[in-house]
Amino acid sequence: MANKKPAGTRYRSKRKKKGIQYKKVGFKLTVGQKKALERYCKLNNLTPVRFMKSLVNNHVARYRDEPHPPSYVTKNQLKLFDQEK
């Protein structure tokens, strides 16, 4: 009887994580650009999609939303050097 759970309590199941949402982006390349892209990817063992994603990530990284660092200042620290007489 010691292993029974009390009546009215339930075990919560873990929530499923929200998946990453993707958006399609399309653009046109000239024949020469396409050949140069394929040649570069073949020499560097990359796929064109992976190459373009790395370029975009390198250029967009500085514009991503970053959470602000937490403030470690408390009220007591502001009155540290006040003289009380």
Secondary structure, 3 states (H helix, E strand, C coil): CCCCCCCCCCCCCCCCCCCCCCCCCCCCCCHHHHHHHHHHHHHCCCCHHHHHHHHHHHHHHHHCCCCCCCCCCCHHHHCCCCCCC
